[in-house]
Amino acid sequence: MRFAAIASTLAFSLTGLAAAPASAETIYVSADRMLDVESGRYVTAPLITVTDGKVVSVEANGSAPADAEVIDLSGHTLLPGLIDMHVHLDGRPEYGGYSGLQFTDRFWTVIGAVNAQKMLGAGFTTVRNLGADDYNVVGLDQVIEEGWMQGPRIVAAAHALGATGGHCDNTFLPPSMNTPSPAIGDSPDELRKRVREQRKFGAEVIKACATGGVFSRNTAPGIQQLTLEELTAIADEAHFWGLKAAAHAHGAEGIKAAIRAGFDTIEHASYADDEAVKLAKERGTFFSMDIFNTEYTLSQGAANGVLEENIAKERALSQAQRDNFRRAHEGGVRMVFASDAGVMPHEDVGGQFRVMVEYGMTPLEAIQAATINAAEALGQKGQVGVIKPGAWADMIAVDGDPLADVGELADVDAVIKGGELFQQR
C-alpha cells in the first residue's frame, strides 16, 4: 500500500506529544453510497452522524447542517472498518529463521507500532493479535488506547499456550540456550494456570496450539500436541474469565479435539476433514483460515531467511488449506477473515479478499467475514464491523464497487477510526 500516513509512521514518537483525543463535538461523514454489510444493499448518498466517536444515525440522501464539520468522501463507497482475526503485530516476514536474533528484544516492540499503523492504513480498524513475545502487543494496545499513537483496536492474546517442545514453545535453540515460552504447560492444571497468568497481564483472548505448525522446528502441522483434556481445561478456564479461546490447529484430529473442547475459533484449519466441518457447523465454531500468505512465503521466504524445513511444510499444506477453505464454506461453517500478518507484510493483507472469492465466497460473504462475522467471533457484535447507531464510527472508503470487484479492498482510499480521519487520498 502507498499511504502518506505510513511514510512517516513513527513521527508521532519523536514529538513526545500524545495524539489529540476524539472530539466530543458531532461530526458528519458523507459519501456517494454505503454498503450495509448485514443486508448486502447500498445506501445512497449516506449521511452518518457521529458523536463521541460512535455512530448516532445513518440517513440516506441526507444533508449536514450548515457550518457542520463534514468528512466528505464524495466519489467513494463507504464500508465498515475491516477486522483481521489473526495477526502478529510484533513481527515482520523480512526476518525469518534465525535472522531476528540480531536485534535487541525491544526492536520488536517498536516494529509492533510500525505494523499497527500499516494495518490501520490498509483499512483494518480492529485486529486480533494471536501471540506475541514479552507482552509487546498488550503494551501497544495500551499506548493506542491512551491516545499516544494511532492504530487499530487490538484484542491481544499475549503469549500463546502450548506443550513443551510444541509449536508454541521456543524450538529453535539448543539446550545450552534453552528459553522456554512462559505459557507452556503439560497438564490440564498447568494450562489452567497459564490462562490465568496471561489474563492477569492483559490478555483479552486466549490462544493455544493444538497441533504442530509451519514456522517452528521439529513440529509437524498435522500432529496433535495437546490432549482433549488439556484443551478443555484451557477453553473452560478462558470462558470462566469471560474470554474467548482460539486454537491453532492444522491437523484434522487437533481441529476436532479443539472444537469438542469448546474453542470459539479454529486458526488455520488446514487439514479439516468432513467430520471437522460437520462438528464446526453443529457447534457454531468459527474457522479462521489464512489462505493468502502462502504466496508470499513460497516466493520470498528463502530470501528472508526462512528455513527450508518451514518452507517445505508450507508448500505441503498450502493447497490443501485452500481446498478445505472451500469445503468448510460449502459445508456451512461460519468463517472469519484471518491473514496471519507477520508471516506476510501487514500492509498487504487486503489481497486475501481476492483469494477468498477465488475459493468459493461471494464478494459480500468475504466482506462479511471481515466485518459482522468477525465482530461476532470477537464478542463485539454491533460495536465494530457495522455502520449503524451505537457502533464505533470505524469506516473505510474505496473508489469502486466492492461487490463487483472485491479487489477494491486491497487499495483503500480513506480510513476513519472512532470518527477521526486517519488518512484520505
PyMOL commands that set and color helices and strands:
alter all, ss='L'
color gray80, all
select helices_A, chain A and resi 4-7+11-15+99-102+106-121+133-145+175-177+188-200+228-240+252-261+274-283+293-300+302-304+308-330+346-358+363-369+372-378+406-410
alter helices_A, ss='H'
color red, helices_A
select strands_A, chain A and resi 27-36+41-44+46-51+54-60+70-80+82-87+124-129+153-156+205-209+244-249+265-268+286-289+334-337+395-398+414-417+420-424
alter strands_A, ss='S'
color yellow, strands_A
deselect
rebuild
show_as cartoon
